[in-house]
Amino acid sequence: MRSQATEHLEVVVTKPGQLHELLDNAEAVLRKVAIAQRSTGILVTRHDPLRYTLALCDAVPFGETWEQTLSRPLAEGRTTGPSPVEN
C-alpha cells in the first residue's frame, strides 16, 4: 500500500530556460518517494511545451523514468505513447 507521500507533481514553465531545472527538481522529489516504496517508476507527461506532469506509475519499472507526449491522434490513428528516457 502507498503512503500519503507525494505521488504526482505538475511543472508549469513561466520563464524561458527553466524547463530542465524544474523537471529535474520534480523528478528528484518523486525519486525519493519511489525509492522508499521500491515498487514504481516515474512517468513524465508533456501536455504542451509549458506544462508537464510527473507521477509515480506502476506501469513503469522501479528505477526507471519514462516520457510520454499527449498529442492529437496522428493521421493513421496512432498517438505517442510512453517510452524509456535515454541518458
C-alpha positions, 0 to 999 in steps of 0.5 A: 500500500502507498503512503500519503507521500507525494505521488504526482507533481505538475511543472508549469514553465513561466520563464524561458530556460527553466524547463530542465531545472524544474523537471529535474527538481520534480523528478528528484522529489518523486525519486525519493518517494519511489525509492522508499516504496521500491515498487514504481517508476516515474512517468513524465507527461508533456501536455504542451511545451509549458506544462508537464506532469510527473507521477509515480506509475506502476506501469513503469519499472522501479528505477526507471523514468519514462516520457510520454507526449499527449498529442492529437491522434496522428493521421493513421490513428496512432498517438505517442505513447510512453517510452524509456528516457535515454541518458 
